[in-house]
Amino acid sequence: MTANIGTIDRALRVLIGIALLALAFGGFVPALATGAPQWIAVVAGVVMLATAGMRFCLLYRTFGIRTCQR
């Protein structure tokens, strides 16, 4: 797997991932505090953090997108 996520993209993914997990577990938004919306936010947050950590996004590869320097 070659890196296809750049620095800015990576930072945004970390911020969004942390925000989704905080919303899911923090109880700030009652609609995201229970049930399916909570699990969707958790899964999306974990995926964002994982792709940022690996610097690789399968969807980017599928569509030929690359935000990092070659």
N, C-alpha and C positions, 0 to 999 in steps of 0.2 A: 504494500500500500504506500503509494507516494503521497506526500502532503499536498492537499489542494485547498487548504483554508489559510488565509493570510492573517496577519497580526490584528488588524481592526476587526475582521470577521470573528476571529477567535475571542477577542475581548467582549464583543457584543453577545456572543453565544454564552460566555461565562456569566455576564450580567443577567441575561434573560433566563438562563437556567437557575441561577440563585433566586431571582425574583419569582419564578414559577413555584419553586419549592417553598419559598417563604409564604406565598399566597396559599399554597395547599396546606401547610402545617401551621401557619401563624394565626389563622382564623380572622384575618383582616377583611376578607370578603366572604360573607356567610354562604354564598352560592358555591364557592370552591372549597368549603370546609368539610363536606361530607359527600359520600356516594361516588358516582361515576365521574363527575367533574373533578373531584379531588384526585382520583387515580389518573385521569388524563393529564392533569397538570403535573403530577409527580413523574409520570413516564416521559412527558415532553421535557421537563426540567433535567431529568437524568440523561436523556438522549443529547440535549444541548451541551451539557457538561462533558459527556463522553466524547462527542465529536470535537469539542474544543481541545480536550486533553490529547486526543490522538492526531489532531490536525488533519483529519480525513472525514469526508462526508460522502456517503454512497450515492446520494441524490445528485451531488455536484458531479461526481464521476459519470453517472448515467447521462446527464445532460451536457457534459463537456465543459462545466464551469470550473474556473480556477481563480481564486482570489489572492494567491500568494505569488511571490516573485519566482521566476524560474531559475 
